[in-house]
Amino acid sequence: MLRITEAVLHEMIAHARRDLPDEACGYLGEKNGLVSRIHPMTNADASPEHFSLLPAEQFAVLRTFRAEGFRLAGVYHSHPETPARMSDEDIRLLVDPALSYVIVSLEKPEAAVKAFTVGGGVKEQDMVVVGEN
Amino acid sequence: MKITVNGVATAFDAAPSVADVLSADNIALKGAVSVQVNGEFVDEGGYTETVLNDGDELDYLFFLGGGSRR
């Protein structure tokens, strides 16, 4: 199960809309079992149909997360015009079994967000959104 | 000797190469990861010949990319 704050969820969707027509992507950090840290990343492909991260930026953000006490828990990316499902390309390229892969679909006016894991095959992951009081 | 692998102190009996560390973590597709030792990138061609010293820090990350079509 992926527990994620409402603020992170909203920021993922806002980032996806900001970067239209291109795909947006970023890292998610977890502390005490809750994803409460988001870091928008550069889409090196700058494309409406593809994304890739820059390794130098990946390492830099990983170290920032560590310094702040966060664990790298997941990666999000957007599908500007297609559903929130793992595409064939996603399945081929997203291979880290330790991460959750969150997809933000802007196919419809209301964003759809789903999480997946890939260890032992692609599976949709339960996602619980936690409000901040 | 101890090497810090992705932030975790890890003991090795002898000085490991980058390839040894990746194998110990069951990284079969070594081309699927990027590696830094003490903050410096190591190309895949140097994984076997790059031998680590006690106290070194090795980080690896999987390539991350995908696409929305199909």
N, CA and C atoms of all chains as a GROMACS GRO file, in nm:
protein
  609
    1MET      N    1   0.083  -0.120   0.000
    1MET     CA    2   0.000   0.000   0.000
    1MET      C    3   0.088   0.125   0.000
    2LEU      N    4   0.047   0.223  -0.079
    2LEU     CA    5   0.119   0.349  -0.085
    2LEU      C    6   0.036   0.456  -0.012
    3ARG      N    7   0.091   0.507   0.097
    3ARG     CA    8   0.024   0.614   0.170
    3ARG      C    9   0.087   0.746   0.127
    4ILE      N   10   0.004   0.840   0.088
    4ILE     CA   11   0.056   0.963   0.028
    4ILE      C   12  -0.027   1.081   0.078
    5THR      N   13   0.039   1.193   0.102
    5THR     CA   14  -0.036   1.308   0.153
    5THR      C   15  -0.117   1.374   0.040
    6GLU      N   16  -0.224   1.439   0.082
    6GLU     CA   17  -0.309   1.512  -0.012
    6GLU      C   18  -0.226   1.620  -0.084
    7ALA      N   19  -0.136   1.683  -0.010
    7ALA     CA   20  -0.056   1.791  -0.070
    7ALA      C   21   0.033   1.737  -0.182
    8VAL      N   22   0.094   1.620  -0.161
    8VAL     CA   23   0.178   1.560  -0.265
    8VAL      C   24   0.093   1.521  -0.385
    9LEU      N   25  -0.023   1.464  -0.358
    9LEU     CA   26  -0.113   1.426  -0.468
    9LEU      C   27  -0.147   1.549  -0.552
   10HIS      N   28  -0.185   1.657  -0.484
   10HIS     CA   29  -0.223   1.779  -0.557
   10HIS      C   30  -0.105   1.836  -0.635
   11GLU      N   31   0.015   1.830  -0.578
   11GLU     CA   32   0.132   1.884  -0.646
   11GLU      C   33   0.167   1.802  -0.770
   12MET      N   34   0.152   1.668  -0.760
   12MET     CA   35   0.176   1.583  -0.878
   12MET      C   36   0.084   1.624  -0.992
   13ILE      N   37  -0.044   1.642  -0.959
   13ILE     CA   38  -0.142   1.677  -1.063
   13ILE      C   39  -0.112   1.817  -1.118
   14ALA      N   40  -0.078   1.911  -1.028
   14ALA     CA   41  -0.046   2.047  -1.072
   14ALA      C   42   0.076   2.046  -1.163
   15HIS      N   43   0.177   1.966  -1.128
   15HIS     CA   44   0.298   1.957  -1.212
   15HIS      C   45   0.263   1.900  -1.349
   16ALA      N   46   0.180   1.797  -1.348
   16ALA     CA   47   0.139   1.736  -1.476
   16ALA      C   48   0.070   1.839  -1.564
   17ARG      N   49  -0.015   1.922  -1.506
   17ARG     CA   50  -0.085   2.023  -1.585
   17ARG      C   51   0.011   2.134  -1.630
   18ARG      N   52   0.103   2.173  -1.542
   18ARG     CA   53   0.200   2.278  -1.576
   18ARG      C   54   0.285   2.241  -1.697
   19ASP      N   55   0.321   2.114  -1.706
   19ASP     CA   56   0.416   2.073  -1.810
   19ASP      C   57   0.348   2.032  -1.940
   20LEU      N   58   0.215   2.043  -1.947
   20LEU     CA   59   0.148   2.011  -2.073
   20LEU      C   60   0.203   2.099  -2.186
   21PRO      N   61   0.218   2.052  -2.307
   21PRO     CA   62   0.168   1.920  -2.353
   21PRO      C   63   0.262   1.804  -2.324
   22ASP      N   64   0.377   1.832  -2.260
   22ASP     CA   65   0.474   1.725  -2.236
   22ASP      C   66   0.439   1.641  -2.114
   23GLU      N   67   0.499   1.525  -2.107
   23GLU     CA   68   0.487   1.444  -1.985
   23GLU      C   69   0.570   1.510  -1.875
   24ALA      N   70   0.520   1.501  -1.753
   24ALA     CA   71   0.592   1.550  -1.636
   24ALA      C   72   0.640   1.429  -1.556
   25CYS      N   73   0.744   1.449  -1.475
   25CYS     CA   74   0.796   1.336  -1.396
   25CYS      C   75   0.862   1.389  -1.270
   26GLY      N   76   0.877   1.302  -1.171
   26GLY     CA   77   0.941   1.344  -1.048
   26GLY      C   78   0.958   1.231  -0.949
   27TYR      N   79   1.026   1.264  -0.841
   27TYR     CA   80   1.055   1.167  -0.736
   27TYR      C   81   0.961   1.188  -0.616
   28LEU      N   82   0.935   1.080  -0.545
   28LEU     CA   83   0.852   1.084  -0.424
   28LEU      C   84   0.934   1.031  -0.307
   29GLY      N   85   0.932   1.106  -0.197
   29GLY     CA   86   1.007   1.065  -0.079
   29GLY      C   87   0.914   1.025   0.035
   30GLU      N   88   0.954   0.920   0.106
   30GLU     CA   89   0.872   0.866   0.214
   30GLU      C   90   0.948   0.872   0.346
   31LYS      N   91   0.874   0.906   0.450
   31LYS     CA   92   0.928   0.906   0.586
   31LYS      C   93   0.820   0.850   0.677
   32ASN      N   94   0.856   0.757   0.762
   32ASN     CA   95   0.759   0.696   0.855
   32ASN      C   96   0.637   0.640   0.784
   33GLY      N   97   0.661   0.579   0.668
   33GLY     CA   98   0.554   0.511   0.598
   33GLY      C   99   0.458   0.602   0.522
   34LEU      N  100   0.493   0.729   0.509
   34LEU     CA  101   0.405   0.823   0.441
   34LEU      C  102   0.484   0.903   0.336
   35VAL      N  103   0.436   0.903   0.213
   35VAL     CA  104   0.498   0.985   0.109
   35VAL      C  105   0.454   1.129   0.131
   36SER      N  106   0.547   1.210   0.177
   36SER     CA  107   0.514   1.349   0.208
   36SER      C  108   0.611   1.446   0.144
   37ARG      N  109   0.693   1.395   0.054
   37ARG     CA  110   0.794   1.479  -0.013
   37ARG      C  111   0.786   1.452  -0.162
   38ILE      N  112   0.785   1.560  -0.239
   38ILE     CA  113   0.780   1.548  -0.384
   38ILE      C  114   0.890   1.635  -0.441
   39HIS      N  115   0.953   1.586  -0.546
   39HIS     CA  116   1.054   1.667  -0.615
   39HIS      C  117   1.031   1.658  -0.765
   40PRO      N  118   0.972   1.760  -0.826
   40PRO     CA  119   0.958   1.760  -0.972
   40PRO      C  120   1.095   1.750  -1.038
   41MET      N  121   1.103   1.668  -1.143
   41MET     CA  122   1.231   1.645  -1.211
   41MET      C  123   1.219   1.692  -1.356
   42THR      N  124   1.334   1.708  -1.418
   42THR     CA  125   1.340   1.743  -1.560
   42THR      C  126   1.303   1.623  -1.646
   43ASN      N  127   1.211   1.642  -1.740
   43ASN     CA  128   1.188   1.538  -1.839
   43ASN      C  129   1.288   1.560  -1.952
   44ALA      N  130   1.392   1.478  -1.954
   44ALA     CA  131   1.500   1.497  -2.052
   44ALA      C  132   1.450   1.481  -2.194
   45ASP      N  133   1.339   1.409  -2.211
   45ASP     CA  134   1.284   1.389  -2.346
   45ASP      C  135   1.200   1.508  -2.391
   46ALA      N  136   1.150   1.588  -2.296
   46ALA     CA  137   1.063   1.702  -2.329
   46ALA      C  138   0.963   1.663  -2.437
   47SER      N  139   0.885   1.560  -2.408
   47SER     CA  140   0.797   1.501  -2.509
   47SER      C  141   0.658   1.477  -2.451
   48PRO      N  142   0.554   1.485  -2.536
   48PRO     CA  143   0.420   1.451  -2.490
   48PRO      C  144   0.397   1.301  -2.474
   49GLU      N  145   0.492   1.220  -2.525
   49GLU     CA  146   0.472   1.075  -2.525
   49GLU      C  147   0.581   0.996  -2.455
   50HIS      N  148   0.683   1.064  -2.408
   50HIS     CA  149   0.794   0.992  -2.342
   50HIS      C  150   0.847   1.076  -2.226
   51PHE      N  151   0.913   1.005  -2.134
   51PHE     CA  152   0.989   1.078  -2.032
   51PHE      C  153   1.114   0.998  -1.998
   52SER      N  154   1.217   1.068  -1.959
   52SER     CA  155   1.332   1.003  -1.897
   52SER      C  156   1.396   1.103  -1.802
   53LEU      N  157   1.459   1.048  -1.698
   53LEU     CA  158   1.524   1.132  -1.598
   53LEU      C  159   1.672   1.145  -1.629
   54LEU      N  160   1.730   1.255  -1.582
   54LEU     CA  161   1.874   1.277  -1.598
   54LEU      C  162   1.945   1.215  -1.480
   55PRO      N  163   2.038   1.120  -1.505
   55PRO     CA  164   2.104   1.053  -1.392
   55PRO      C  165   2.167   1.149  -1.291
   56ALA      N  166   2.231   1.255  -1.339
   56ALA     CA  167   2.295   1.348  -1.244
   56ALA      C  168   2.192   1.410  -1.151
   57GLU      N  169   2.074   1.442  -1.206
   57GLU     CA  170   1.968   1.499  -1.122
   57GLU      C  171   1.912   1.392  -1.029
   58GLN      N  172   1.902   1.269  -1.078
   58GLN     CA  173   1.854   1.160  -0.992
   58GLN      C  174   1.943   1.147  -0.868
   59PHE      N  175   2.074   1.142  -0.889
   59PHE     CA  176   2.165   1.125  -0.776
   59PHE      C  177   2.158   1.245  -0.682
   60ALA      N  178   2.148   1.365  -0.738
   60ALA     CA  179   2.145   1.485  -0.654
   60ALA      C  180   2.020   1.484  -0.565
   61VAL      N  181   1.906   1.448  -0.623
   61VAL     CA  182   1.782   1.449  -0.544
   61VAL      C  183   1.783   1.335  -0.443
   62LEU      N  184   1.838   1.220  -0.483
   62LEU     CA  185   1.850   1.108  -0.388
   62LEU      C  186   1.927   1.153  -0.263
   63ARG      N  187   2.035   1.226  -0.283
   63ARG     CA  188   2.117   1.270  -0.169
   63ARG      C  189   2.042   1.376  -0.086
   64THR      N  190   1.967   1.460  -0.154
   64THR     CA  191   1.886   1.558  -0.080
   64THR      C  192   1.784   1.486   0.007
   65PHE      N  193   1.717   1.388  -0.050
   65PHE     CA  194   1.618   1.311   0.026
   65PHE      C  195   1.684   1.248   0.149
   66ARG      N  196   1.798   1.183   0.127
   66ARG     CA  197   1.870   1.118   0.239
   66ARG      C  198   1.903   1.218   0.348
   67ALA      N  199   1.953   1.334   0.307
   67ALA     CA  200   1.993   1.436   0.406
   67ALA      C  201   1.874   1.483   0.486
   68GLU      N  202   1.756   1.479   0.425
   68GLU     CA  203   1.634   1.523   0.493
   68GLU      C  204   1.565   1.408   0.567
   69GLY      N  205   1.622   1.288   0.558
   69GLY     CA  206   1.563   1.173   0.628
   69GLY      C  207   1.453   1.102   0.550
   70PHE      N  208   1.445   1.130   0.420
   70PHE     CA  209   1.346   1.064   0.337
   70PHE      C  210   1.409   0.947   0.261
   71ARG      N  211   1.326   0.848   0.233
   71ARG     CA  212   1.366   0.736   0.149
   71ARG      C  213   1.300   0.755   0.012
   72LEU      N  214   1.376   0.728  -0.094
   72LEU     CA  215   1.316   0.733  -0.228
   72LEU      C  216   1.216   0.618  -0.239
   73ALA      N  217   1.088   0.655  -0.250
   73ALA     CA  218   0.983   0.553  -0.248
   73ALA      C  219   0.918   0.533  -0.384
   74GLY      N  220   0.924   0.634  -0.468
   74GLY     CA  221   0.853   0.620  -0.594
   74GLY      C  222   0.888   0.726  -0.695
   75VAL      N  223   0.836   0.702  -0.814
   75VAL     CA  224   0.853   0.793  -0.927
   75VAL      C  225   0.715   0.818  -0.985
   76TYR      N  226   0.686   0.942  -1.015
   76TYR     CA  227   0.559   0.968  -1.084
   76TYR      C  228   0.588   1.021  -1.222
   77HIS      N  229   0.495   0.994  -1.313
   77HIS     CA  230   0.498   1.061  -1.443
   77HIS      C  231   0.357   1.074  -1.494
   78SER      N  232   0.340   1.162  -1.590
   78SER     CA  233   0.205   1.188  -1.639
   78SER      C  234   0.182   1.125  -1.775
   79HIS      N  235   0.058   1.095  -1.802
   79HIS     CA  236   0.010   1.054  -1.934
   79HIS      C  237  -0.087   1.162  -1.978
   80PRO      N  238  -0.041   1.256  -2.061
   80PRO     CA  239  -0.128   1.371  -2.095
   80PRO      C  240  -0.258   1.333  -2.165
   81GLU      N  241  -0.255   1.226  -2.245
   81GLU     CA  242  -0.374   1.196  -2.324
   81GLU      C  243  -0.416   1.050  -2.317
   82THR      N  244  -0.358   0.975  -2.229
   82THR     CA  245  -0.392   0.832  -2.221
   82THR      C  246  -0.422   0.795  -2.075
   83PRO      N  247  -0.481   0.678  -2.053
   83PRO     CA  248  -0.523   0.643  -1.916
   83PRO      C  249  -0.406   0.621  -1.819
   84ALA      N  250  -0.442   0.614  -1.692
   84ALA     CA  251  -0.344   0.589  -1.586
   84ALA      C  252  -0.317   0.439  -1.577
   85ARG      N  253  -0.245   0.390  -1.676
   85ARG     CA  254  -0.207   0.250  -1.677
   85ARG      C  255  -0.063   0.240  -1.727
   86MET      N  256   0.003   0.130  -1.691
   86MET     CA  257   0.141   0.110  -1.735
   86MET      C  258   0.139   0.077  -1.884
   87SER      N  259   0.201   0.163  -1.965
   87SER     CA  260   0.210   0.137  -2.108
   87SER      C  261   0.314   0.027  -2.132
   88ASP      N  262   0.317  -0.025  -2.254
   88ASP     CA  263   0.420  -0.125  -2.287
   88ASP      C  264   0.559  -0.069  -2.263
   89GLU      N  265   0.578   0.058  -2.298
   89GLU     CA  266   0.710   0.120  -2.278
   89GLU      C  267   0.741   0.134  -2.129
   90ASP      N  268   0.641   0.171  -2.051
   90ASP     CA  269   0.661   0.178  -1.905
   90ASP      C  270   0.703   0.042  -1.851
   91ILE      N  271   0.633  -0.062  -1.895
   91ILE     CA  272   0.661  -0.196  -1.843
   91ILE      C  273   0.802  -0.240  -1.881
   92ARG      N  274   0.845  -0.200  -2.000
   92ARG     CA  275   0.978  -0.239  -2.047
   92ARG      C  276   1.089  -0.163  -1.974
   93LEU      N  277   1.062  -0.036  -1.939
   93LEU     CA  278   1.170   0.049  -1.890
   93LEU      C  279   1.168   0.073  -1.739
   94LEU      N  280   1.054   0.054  -1.675
   94LEU     CA  281   1.047   0.080  -1.530
   94LEU      C  282   1.064  -0.053  -1.459
   95VAL      N  283   1.185  -0.078  -1.411
   95VAL     CA  284   1.220  -0.214  -1.367
   95VAL      C  285   1.264  -0.224  -1.221
   96ASP      N  286   1.264  -0.113  -1.148
   96ASP     CA  287   1.314  -0.120  -1.010
   96ASP      C  288   1.203  -0.175  -0.919
   97PRO      N  289   1.222  -0.296  -0.864
   97PRO     CA  290   1.117  -0.356  -0.781
   97PRO      C  291   1.098  -0.285  -0.648
   98ALA      N  292   1.191  -0.197  -0.612
   98ALA     CA  293   1.181  -0.129  -0.483
   98ALA      C  294   1.093  -0.004  -0.488
   99LEU      N  295   1.054   0.037  -0.608
   99LEU     CA  296   0.983   0.164  -0.621
   99LEU      C  297   0.836   0.145  -0.654
  100SER      N  298   0.758   0.244  -0.615
  100SER     CA  299   0.621   0.256  -0.664
  100SER      C  300   0.622   0.350  -0.785
  101TYR      N  301   0.545   0.313  -0.886
  101TYR     CA  302   0.537   0.397  -1.005
  101TYR      C  303   0.396   0.456  -1.012
  102VAL      N  304   0.390   0.588  -0.998
  102VAL     CA  305   0.260   0.657  -0.993
  102VAL      C  306   0.238   0.725  -1.128
  103ILE      N  307   0.121   0.704  -1.184
  103ILE     CA  308   0.088   0.763  -1.314
  103ILE      C  309  -0.030   0.858  -1.297
  104VAL      N  310  -0.011   0.981  -1.346
  104VAL     CA  311  -0.116   1.083  -1.342
  104VAL      C  312  -0.171   1.097  -1.484
  105SER      N  313  -0.296   1.060  -1.501
  105SER     CA  314  -0.358   1.073  -1.633
  105SER      C  315  -0.440   1.201  -1.640
  106LEU      N  316  -0.415   1.275  -1.748
  106LEU     CA  317  -0.494   1.397  -1.775
  106LEU      C  318  -0.584   1.375  -1.897
  107GLU      N  319  -0.611   1.249  -1.924
  107GLU     CA  320  -0.694   1.215  -2.040
  107GLU      C  321  -0.832   1.281  -2.030
  108LYS      N  322  -0.885   1.288  -1.909
  108LYS     CA  323  -1.017   1.346  -1.887
  108LYS      C  324  -1.002   1.474  -1.804
  109PRO      N  325  -1.106   1.557  -1.800
  109PRO     CA  326  -1.093   1.684  -1.726
  109PRO      C  327  -1.050   1.663  -1.580
  110GLU      N  328  -1.100   1.557  -1.517
  110GLU     CA  329  -1.056   1.529  -1.380
  110GLU      C  330  -0.941   1.430  -1.385
  111ALA      N  331  -0.829   1.465  -1.322
  111ALA     CA  332  -0.711   1.379  -1.326
  111ALA      C  333  -0.739   1.244  -1.259
  112ALA      N  334  -0.679   1.139  -1.313
  112ALA     CA  335  -0.685   1.007  -1.252
  112ALA      C  336  -0.543   0.968  -1.212
  113VAL      N  337  -0.526   0.916  -1.092
  113VAL     CA  338  -0.394   0.882  -1.041
  113VAL      C  339  -0.395   0.738  -0.991
  114LYS      N  340  -0.302   0.658  -1.041
  114LYS     CA  341  -0.291   0.519  -0.994
  114LYS      C  342  -0.145   0.486  -0.969
  115ALA      N  343  -0.121   0.392  -0.878
  115ALA     CA  344   0.015   0.350  -0.845
  115ALA      C  345   0.033   0.203  -0.884
  116PHE      N  346   0.156   0.170  -0.921
  116PHE     CA  347   0.188   0.034  -0.964
  116PHE      C  348   0.322  -0.009  -0.905
  117THR      N  349   0.337  -0.140  -0.890
  117THR     CA  350   0.468  -0.199  -0.858
  117THR      C  351   0.501  -0.298  -0.968
  118VAL      N  352   0.631  -0.330  -0.981
  118VAL     CA  353   0.673  -0.418  -1.091
  118VAL      C  354   0.742  -0.546  -1.043
  119GLY      N  355   0.766  -0.559  -0.913
  119GLY     CA  356   0.830  -0.681  -0.863
  119GLY      C  357   0.738  -0.801  -0.882
  120GLY      N  358   0.783  -0.902  -0.957
  120GLY     CA  359   0.699  -1.018  -0.982
  120GLY      C  360   0.584  -0.988  -1.078
  121GLY      N  361   0.604  -0.893  -1.165
  121GLY     CA  362   0.499  -0.855  -1.261
  121GLY      C  363   0.430  -0.727  -1.219
  122VAL      N  364   0.372  -0.661  -1.317
  122VAL     CA  365   0.308  -0.532  -1.289
  122VAL      C  366   0.178  -0.554  -1.212
  123LYS      N  367   0.166  -0.482  -1.100
  123LYS     CA  368   0.043  -0.490  -1.020
  123LYS      C  369   0.002  -0.349  -0.981
  124GLU      N  370  -0.128  -0.323  -0.986
  124GLU     CA  371  -0.176  -0.196  -0.932
  124GLU      C  372  -0.162  -0.201  -0.781
  125GLN      N  373  -0.119  -0.089  -0.724
  125GLN     CA  374  -0.093  -0.081  -0.581
  125GLN      C  375  -0.203   0.004  -0.516
  126ASP      N  376  -0.254  -0.044  -0.404
  126ASP     CA  377  -0.352   0.036  -0.330
  126ASP      C  378  -0.288   0.168  -0.290
  127MET      N  379  -0.361   0.276  -0.305
  127MET     CA  380  -0.308   0.407  -0.268
  127MET      C  381  -0.406   0.475  -0.172
  128VAL      N  382  -0.353   0.517  -0.060
  128VAL     CA  383  -0.436   0.585   0.040
  128VAL      C  384  -0.389   0.729   0.051
  129VAL      N  385  -0.480   0.822   0.033
  129VAL     CA  386  -0.447   0.965   0.042
  129VAL      C  387  -0.479   1.013   0.183
  130VAL      N  388  -0.377   1.072   0.245
  130VAL     CA  389  -0.390   1.115   0.384
  130VAL      C  390  -0.399   1.266   0.388
  131GLY      N  391  -0.506   1.316   0.447
  131GLY     CA  392  -0.522   1.461   0.461
  131GLY      C  393  -0.434   1.515   0.571
  132GLU      N  394  -0.406   1.643   0.564
  132GLU     CA  395  -0.322   1.706   0.666
  132GLU      C  396  -0.408   1.802   0.747
  133ASN      N  397  -0.420   1.774   0.875
  133ASN     CA  398  -0.503   1.859   0.960
  133ASN      C  399  -0.418   1.956   1.041
  134MET      N  400   3.603  -0.488   0.543
  134MET     CA  401   3.595  -0.348   0.501
  134MET      C  402   3.449  -0.310   0.476
  135LYS      N  403   3.422  -0.183   0.487
  135LYS     CA  404   3.284  -0.138   0.471
  135LYS      C  405   3.272  -0.039   0.356
  136ILE      N  406   3.171  -0.065   0.275
  136ILE     CA  407   3.134   0.025   0.166
  136ILE      C  408   2.992   0.072   0.193
  137THR      N  409   2.964   0.198   0.175
  137THR     CA  410   2.826   0.246   0.190
  137THR      C  411   2.758   0.235   0.054
  138VAL      N  412   2.660   0.144   0.047
  138VAL     CA  413   2.591   0.118  -0.078
  138VAL      C  414   2.449   0.176  -0.068
  139ASN      N  415   2.422   0.272  -0.152
  139ASN     CA  416   2.292   0.341  -0.148
  139ASN      C  417   2.255   0.382  -0.006
  140GLY      N  418   2.354   0.436   0.064
  140GLY     CA  419   2.330   0.491   0.196
  140GLY      C  420   2.337   0.393   0.311
  141VAL      N  421   2.361   0.264   0.279
  141VAL     CA  422   2.364   0.161   0.383
  141VAL      C  423   2.505   0.104   0.395
  142ALA      N  424   2.564   0.107   0.516
  142ALA     CA  425   2.697   0.052   0.537
  142ALA      C  426   2.693  -0.100   0.516
  143THR      N  427   2.778  -0.149   0.428
  143THR     CA  428   2.775  -0.290   0.388
  143THR      C  429   2.915  -0.348   0.401
  144ALA      N  430   2.926  -0.464   0.466
  144ALA     CA  431   3.057  -0.526   0.490
  144ALA      C  432   3.095  -0.617   0.374
  145PHE      N  433   3.223  -0.612   0.335
  145PHE     CA  434   3.278  -0.702   0.233
  145PHE      C  435   3.406  -0.763   0.289
  146ASP      N  436   3.430  -0.892   0.256
  146ASP     CA  437   3.550  -0.960   0.304
  146ASP      C  438   3.676  -0.904   0.238
  147ALA      N  439   3.662  -0.870   0.109
  147ALA     CA  440   3.777  -0.817   0.036
  147ALA      C  441   3.730  -0.699  -0.047
  148ALA      N  442   3.825  -0.622  -0.096
  148ALA     CA  443   3.789  -0.502  -0.173
  148ALA      C  444   3.706  -0.542  -0.296
  149PRO      N  445   3.582  -0.499  -0.301
  149PRO     CA  446   3.498  -0.538  -0.415
  149PRO      C  447   3.511  -0.440  -0.532
  150SER      N  448   3.483  -0.491  -0.649
  150SER     CA  449   3.470  -0.401  -0.765
  150SER      C  450   3.325  -0.350  -0.768
  151VAL      N  451   3.302  -0.252  -0.852
  151VAL     CA  452   3.164  -0.206  -0.870
  151VAL      C  453   3.077  -0.322  -0.916
  152ALA      N  454   3.130  -0.404  -1.007
  152ALA     CA  455   3.053  -0.520  -1.056
  152ALA      C  456   3.019  -0.615  -0.941
  153ASP      N  457   3.113  -0.635  -0.849
  153ASP     CA  458   3.086  -0.723  -0.734
  153ASP      C  459   2.971  -0.668  -0.649
  154VAL      N  460   2.971  -0.538  -0.626
  154VAL     CA  461   2.866  -0.478  -0.544
  154VAL      C  462   2.729  -0.494  -0.611
  155LEU      N  463   2.726  -0.471  -0.741
  155LEU     CA  464   2.599  -0.484  -0.813
  155LEU      C  465   2.552  -0.630  -0.812
  156SER      N  466   2.646  -0.722  -0.827
  156SER     CA  467   2.608  -0.864  -0.823
  156SER      C  468   2.556  -0.902  -0.686
  157ALA      N  469   2.619  -0.849  -0.581
  157ALA     CA  470   2.574  -0.879  -0.445
  157ALA      C  471   2.432  -0.831  -0.422
  158ASP      N  472   2.392  -0.727  -0.495
  158ASP     CA  473   2.255  -0.676  -0.484
  158ASP      C  474   2.164  -0.734  -0.593
  159ASN      N  475   2.213  -0.839  -0.658
  159ASN     CA  476   2.133  -0.910  -0.760
  159ASN      C  477   2.088  -0.819  -0.875
  160ILE      N  478   2.176  -0.727  -0.912
  160ILE     CA  479   2.148  -0.643  -1.029
  160ILE      C  480   2.199  -0.718  -1.151
  161ALA      N  481   2.109  -0.788  -1.218
  161ALA     CA  482   2.149  -0.870  -1.332
  161ALA      C  483   2.175  -0.785  -1.456
  162LEU      N  484   2.088  -0.686  -1.477
  162LEU     CA  485   2.102  -0.601  -1.596
  162LEU      C  486   2.186  -0.479  -1.559
  163LYS      N  487   2.318  -0.495  -1.567
  163LYS     CA  488   2.404  -0.386  -1.519
  163LYS      C  489   2.393  -0.262  -1.607
  164GLY      N  490   2.348  -0.280  -1.729
  164GLY     CA  491   2.327  -0.164  -1.816
  164GLY      C  492   2.203  -0.085  -1.778
  165ALA      N  493   2.122  -0.139  -1.686
  165ALA     CA  494   1.998  -0.070  -1.647
  165ALA      C  495   2.020   0.028  -1.534
  166VAL      N  496   2.144   0.036  -1.482
  166VAL     CA  497   2.168   0.126  -1.370
  166VAL      C  498   2.277   0.227  -1.405
  167SER      N  499   2.271   0.340  -1.334
  167SER     CA  500   2.380   0.438  -1.335
  167SER      C  501   2.449   0.428  -1.201
  168VAL      N  502   2.582   0.442  -1.202
  168VAL     CA  503   2.660   0.424  -1.079
  168VAL      C  504   2.746   0.547  -1.052
  169GLN      N  505   2.748   0.587  -0.926
  169GLN     CA  506   2.845   0.686  -0.881
  169GLN      C  507   2.924   0.630  -0.764
  170VAL      N  508   3.055   0.653  -0.766
  170VAL     CA  509   3.140   0.619  -0.652
  170VAL      C  510   3.195   0.751  -0.597
  171ASN      N  511   3.166   0.775  -0.472
  171ASN     CA  512   3.206   0.900  -0.407
  171ASN      C  513   3.163   1.022  -0.491
  172GLY      N  514   3.044   1.011  -0.549
  172GLY     CA  515   2.988   1.124  -0.624
  172GLY      C  516   3.034   1.137  -0.766
  173GLU      N  517   3.118   1.044  -0.814
  173GLU     CA  518   3.167   1.051  -0.952
  173GLU      C  519   3.108   0.935  -1.032
  174PHE      N  520   3.060   0.964  -1.153
  174PHE     CA  521   3.003   0.859  -1.238
  174PHE      C  522   3.110   0.757  -1.277
  175VAL      N  523   3.070   0.631  -1.280
  175VAL     CA  524   3.155   0.523  -1.333
  175VAL      C  525   3.080   0.463  -1.451
  176ASP      N  526   3.143   0.462  -1.568
  176ASP     CA  527   3.079   0.404  -1.686
  176ASP      C  528   3.071   0.252  -1.672
  177GLU      N  529   2.973   0.194  -1.741
  177GLU     CA  530   2.953   0.049  -1.732
  177GLU      C  531   3.080  -0.027  -1.770
  178GLY      N  532   3.157   0.026  -1.864
  178GLY     CA  533   3.281  -0.041  -1.905
  178GLY      C  534   3.385  -0.048  -1.794
  179GLY      N  535   3.367   0.033  -1.689
  179GLY     CA  536   3.465   0.034  -1.581
  179GLY      C  537   3.419  -0.038  -1.455
  180TYR      N  538   3.307  -0.108  -1.462
  180TYR     CA  539   3.251  -0.171  -1.342
  180TYR      C  540   3.345  -0.278  -1.285
  181THR      N  541   3.410  -0.354  -1.373
  181THR     CA  542   3.496  -0.463  -1.324
  181THR      C  543   3.630  -0.411  -1.273
  182GLU      N  544   3.684  -0.313  -1.344
  182GLU     CA  545   3.819  -0.267  -1.307
  182GLU      C  546   3.818  -0.164  -1.195
  183THR      N  547   3.703  -0.107  -1.165
  183THR     CA  548   3.696  -0.008  -1.056
  183THR      C  549   3.680  -0.080  -0.923
  184VAL      N  550   3.786  -0.083  -0.846
  184VAL     CA  551   3.786  -0.152  -0.716
  184VAL      C  552   3.770  -0.047  -0.606
  185LEU      N  553   3.686  -0.080  -0.510
  185LEU     CA  554   3.651   0.017  -0.406
  185LEU      C  555   3.744   0.005  -0.286
  186ASN      N  556   3.756   0.114  -0.216
  186ASN     CA  557   3.837   0.119  -0.094
  186ASN      C  558   3.746   0.129   0.028
  187ASP      N  559   3.802   0.089   0.141
  187ASP     CA  560   3.727   0.096   0.266
  187ASP      C  561   3.675   0.240   0.286
  188GLY      N  562   3.547   0.249   0.316
  188GLY     CA  563   3.487   0.380   0.340
  188GLY      C  564   3.428   0.447   0.217
  189ASP      N  565   3.448   0.386   0.100
  189ASP     CA  566   3.391   0.446  -0.021
  189ASP      C  567   3.238   0.443  -0.017
  190GLU      N  568   3.180   0.533  -0.092
  190GLU     CA  569   3.034   0.537  -0.105
  190GLU      C  570   2.996   0.507  -0.250
  191LEU      N  571   2.916   0.404  -0.267
  191LEU     CA  572   2.868   0.368  -0.401
  191LEU      C  573   2.717   0.386  -0.403
  192ASP      N  574   2.669   0.459  -0.500
  192ASP     CA  575   2.525   0.472  -0.521
  192ASP      C  576   2.492   0.422  -0.661
  193TYR      N  577   2.382   0.351  -0.670
  193TYR     CA  578   2.333   0.316  -0.804
  193TYR      C  579   2.184   0.342  -0.811
  194LEU      N  580   2.142   0.377  -0.931
  194LEU     CA  581   2.001   0.406  -0.957
  194LEU      C  582   1.963   0.343  -1.090
  195PHE      N  583   1.843   0.293  -1.096
  195PHE     CA  584   1.794   0.241  -1.223
  195PHE      C  585   1.764   0.355  -1.319
  196PHE      N  586   1.792   0.328  -1.446
  196PHE     CA  587   1.746   0.419  -1.549
  196PHE      C  588   1.596   0.437  -1.533
  197LEU      N  589   1.549   0.559  -1.548
  197LEU     CA  590   1.405   0.583  -1.535
  197LEU      C  591   1.352   0.654  -1.658
  198GLY      N  592   1.261   0.588  -1.722
  198GLY     CA  593   1.196   0.648  -1.838
  198GLY      C  594   1.078   0.565  -1.877
  199GLY      N  595   0.996   0.620  -1.963
  199GLY     CA  596   0.878   0.547  -2.007
  199GLY      C  597   0.804   0.631  -2.108
  200GLY      N  598   0.680   0.591  -2.132
  200GLY     CA  599   0.602   0.664  -2.231
  200GLY      C  600   0.456   0.634  -2.216
  201SER      N  601   0.374   0.723  -2.268
  201SER     CA  602   0.231   0.709  -2.244
  201SER      C  603   0.158   0.634  -2.354
  202ARG      N  604   0.222   0.616  -2.467
  202ARG     CA  605   0.153   0.549  -2.578
  202ARG      C  606   0.163   0.398  -2.564
  203ARG      N  607   0.064   0.329  -2.618
  203ARG     CA  608   0.058   0.182  -2.620
  203ARG      C  609   0.062   0.123  -2.482
   0.00000   0.00000   0.00000
